[in-house]
Every structure is written in structure tokens, then in C-alpha cells.
Amino acid sequence: MKSMEGIQHKTVSVNGINMHIAEKGEGPLILFIHGFPDLWYTWRHQINGLSALGYRALAPDLRGYGGTDAPDCVADYTCFHVVGDLIALLDTEAPPDKEDKVFVVGHDWGAIIAWFLCLFRPDRVKALFNLSAPFIPCDPRFKPVETLEVLLGKDYYIVRFQRLGTISTMVEKPDPGPCKVCNGGP
């Protein structure tokens, strides 16, 4: 299927799910990993710009986002599953016998996944460029959510999303308060 400015879209089967990808260009592969609550579309300008410079730009919708399947079980969304999806995608789109390593670019939650991708499979990554998420070394004593709560409060979205039922309550009974503030009142 064709889309804006020659960006191609297709669905590939990876790691037991169907994944939507957007791609353009020929040459060394750059894998773009979006954050929350984004899609491949976040990277549209980078896809066009870097493909014009001789790179193949590839941006999937991650598991549960956009045109990619969303498994029902919460346990199917660990970093192991998401990185597994990306490795299966690379196996399909840039097999090691044809393309040794790829460039990886991550943003927000996608940057965290990109760090895990590099840690789990350094053999597949040539270089990493991340936005909005620093590397946090593994330390079982460090509790990132607790630290975020101390620094940013219990209503910071990452902290808030940890509470059981928060997401379903927000979807079923959204609080119009923030919208009223953003839109200038009732």
C-alpha cells in the first residue's frame, strides 16, 4: 500500500503477532522505535529525510499500537516480548546474512525498549540514538516507579498507570477536568 510521500506500509508476521510497518529507502537500515502514545507516524519526517540521504528507514507500530495486533493478556507486553517482536522484524526485514547490524533510534518508551534491545542483542545493533530516556543500569535495589513518585508525585502518568484499574477507569469514565483547563474552561 502506498502512503504519504512514498512511505510504504505493510504488515509482517513476527513473534506470533501481525505488525504494521512503514518504510522507505534503500541502504543501511535505521529502525525507529516510537514512544507512548505514539505510532510510526511520529517518525514520518525522519523517514523521508534519512531515506533521501541513502538510508532505509523502517518504523513499526509496536505491539498493541496502531495497525499492530494487541494481545489480550497483559503479560504479553513485557520488554522481552516487545524486543522479541523487533528481533523477529529484523530477521524478516534485515536478516543477519544480508545486513549485519542496524542503526536504532528510540523515543520515550521506545527509547527504553531500544536500551533493552541493545542489552539483549548487541549483535544486531550498529549504533543507538535515544531521545527522552537515559540509560538506567540494572540494580534490583533501584525502584524507578517509586523514584518517579517521590520526584513527580502520585499523579505523574507513569506512576498513576501502575495502580490497578486506573487505565480502564480513565477510559470508561474520563475526567473532563484537564480538557476544560486545556481548552480554556467549560
C-alpha positions as CSV (number, residue, x, y, z in Angstrom):
1,M,0.0,0.0,0.0
2,K,1.3,3.5,-0.9
3,S,1.1,6.4,1.5
4,M,2.4,9.9,2.1
5,E,5.5,10.9,0.1
6,G,6.3,7.4,-1.0
7,I,6.3,5.8,2.5
8,Q,5.3,2.2,2.0
9,H,3.1,0.3,4.5
10,K,2.8,-3.4,5.0
11,T,2.0,-6.0,7.7
12,V,4.5,-8.6,8.6
13,S,4.1,-11.7,10.9
14,V,6.5,-11.5,13.8
15,N,6.7,-13.3,17.1
16,G,3.1,-14.6,16.9
17,I,1.5,-11.2,16.0
18,N,0.9,-9.2,12.9
19,M,3.0,-6.0,12.9
20,H,2.3,-2.9,10.8
21,I,5.5,-1.2,9.5
22,A,6.2,1.9,7.5
23,E,9.3,2.1,5.4
24,K,11.2,4.0,2.7
25,G,14.5,4.0,1.1
26,E,17.4,1.8,0.2
27,G,20.7,1.3,2.1
28,P,21.7,0.7,5.7
29,L,18.7,0.2,7.9
30,I,17.6,2.6,10.6
31,L,15.0,1.1,12.9
32,F,12.8,3.8,14.6
33,I,11.0,2.8,17.8
34,H,8.1,5.1,18.9
35,G,7.1,6.0,22.4
36,F,3.8,6.4,24.3
37,P,1.2,7.1,23.0
38,D,2.7,7.4,19.5
39,L,2.8,5.4,16.3
40,W,5.1,5.0,13.3
41,Y,3.8,8.4,12.2
42,T,6.0,10.1,14.8
43,W,8.9,9.4,12.6
44,R,7.5,10.5,9.2
45,H,9.8,13.4,8.7
46,Q,12.9,11.4,9.7
47,I,11.8,8.6,7.4
48,N,11.6,11.0,4.5
49,G,14.8,12.9,5.4
50,L,17.0,9.9,6.0
51,S,15.7,7.9,3.1
52,A,16.7,10.8,0.9
53,L,20.2,10.5,2.3
54,G,20.6,6.9,1.3
55,Y,19.2,5.0,4.3
56,R,16.4,2.5,4.6
57,A,14.1,3.9,7.3
58,L,11.8,1.4,9.0
59,A,9.2,2.4,11.7
60,P,6.9,-0.2,13.1
61,D,3.8,0.2,15.3
62,L,4.8,-1.6,18.4
63,R,2.7,-4.4,20.0
64,G,-0.7,-3.0,21.0
65,Y,-0.3,0.2,18.9
66,G,-1.9,1.3,15.7
67,G,-2.1,-1.3,13.0
68,T,-0.2,-4.0,15.0
69,D,-2.0,-6.7,16.9
70,A,-2.8,-6.1,20.5
71,P,-2.8,-9.4,22.5
72,D,-5.4,-9.6,25.3
73,C,-3.1,-10.7,28.1
74,V,-1.2,-8.0,30.0
75,A,1.6,-10.5,30.5
76,D,2.2,-10.4,26.7
77,Y,3.6,-6.8,26.9
78,T,6.9,-7.3,28.7
79,C,10.1,-5.9,27.3
80,F,11.1,-9.5,26.4
81,H,8.0,-9.7,24.1
82,V,8.5,-6.3,22.5
83,V,12.2,-6.8,21.9
84,G,11.4,-10.3,20.6
85,D,9.0,-8.6,18.1
86,L,11.7,-6.3,17.0
87,I,14.3,-9.0,16.6
88,A,11.8,-11.1,14.6
89,L,11.1,-8.0,12.5
90,L,14.8,-7.6,11.8
91,D,15.1,-11.3,11.0
92,T,12.4,-10.7,8.3
93,E,13.4,-7.3,7.0
94,A,17.2,-7.3,7.6
95,P,18.4,-10.9,8.0
96,P,21.9,-11.1,9.6
97,D,23.2,-12.8,6.4
98,K,22.2,-9.7,4.4
99,E,22.6,-6.9,6.9
100,D,25.0,-7.4,9.8
101,K,23.8,-4.7,12.2
102,V,21.3,-1.8,12.1
103,F,21.0,1.7,13.5
104,V,18.4,2.1,16.2
105,V,16.6,5.3,17.2
106,G,14.2,5.3,20.1
107,H,12.0,7.9,21.7
108,D,10.3,7.9,25.2
109,W,9.1,4.4,25.9
110,G,10.6,3.3,22.6
111,A,14.0,4.5,23.9
112,I,13.6,2.2,26.9
113,I,12.8,-0.7,24.6
114,A,15.8,0.4,22.4
115,W,18.1,0.1,25.5
116,F,16.8,-3.4,26.2
117,L,17.3,-4.3,22.5
118,C,20.9,-3.3,22.8
119,L,21.4,-5.1,26.1
120,F,19.7,-8.3,24.9
121,R,21.0,-8.4,21.3
122,P,24.1,-6.2,20.9
123,D,25.0,-8.4,17.9
124,R,22.2,-6.8,15.9
125,V,22.9,-3.1,16.7
126,K,25.4,-0.9,15.0
127,A,24.6,2.3,16.9
128,L,21.9,3.7,19.2
129,F,20.4,7.2,19.3
130,N,17.8,7.7,22.1
131,L,15.6,10.7,22.9
132,S,13.9,11.3,26.3
133,A,15.1,8.3,28.2
134,P,18.5,7.9,29.7
135,F,20.1,4.5,30.3
136,I,19.4,3.2,33.8
137,P,21.7,0.4,34.8
138,C,20.0,-2.7,36.2
139,D,20.0,-2.6,40.0
140,P,17.4,-4.6,41.9
141,R,17.6,-2.0,44.7
142,F,16.5,0.8,42.4
143,K,12.7,1.2,42.0
144,P,12.1,3.6,39.1
145,V,8.4,4.0,39.7
146,E,8.9,4.8,43.4
147,T,11.6,7.3,42.5
148,L,9.3,9.0,39.9
149,E,6.6,9.2,42.5
150,V,8.9,10.9,45.0
151,L,10.2,13.3,42.3
152,L,7.0,14.0,40.4
153,G,4.1,12.9,42.5
154,K,1.4,10.2,42.5
155,D,-0.4,11.6,39.6
156,Y,2.5,11.5,37.2
157,Y,1.3,9.3,34.4
158,I,3.8,6.5,34.8
159,V,3.1,6.3,38.5
160,R,-0.6,6.6,38.0
161,F,-0.8,3.9,35.4
162,Q,0.7,1.4,37.9
163,R,-2.4,1.4,40.0
164,L,-4.7,-1.5,39.2
165,G,-7.8,-0.4,37.3
166,T,-6.5,3.2,36.5
167,I,-6.5,2.8,32.8
168,S,-9.9,1.1,32.5
169,T,-11.4,3.7,34.8
170,M,-9.9,6.5,32.7
171,V,-11.3,5.0,29.5
172,E,-14.8,4.2,30.9
173,K,-15.2,7.4,32.9
174,P,-12.8,10.1,31.6
175,D,-12.2,13.1,33.8
176,P,-13.0,16.2,31.7
177,G,-11.2,18.5,34.1
178,P,-7.8,18.5,32.2
179,C,-9.6,19.1,28.9
180,K,-11.5,22.1,30.4
181,V,-8.3,23.6,31.5
182,C,-6.5,23.0,28.2
183,N,-9.5,24.3,26.2
184,G,-10.0,27.5,28.2
185,G,-12.8,26.4,30.6
186,P,-16.2,24.7,30.4
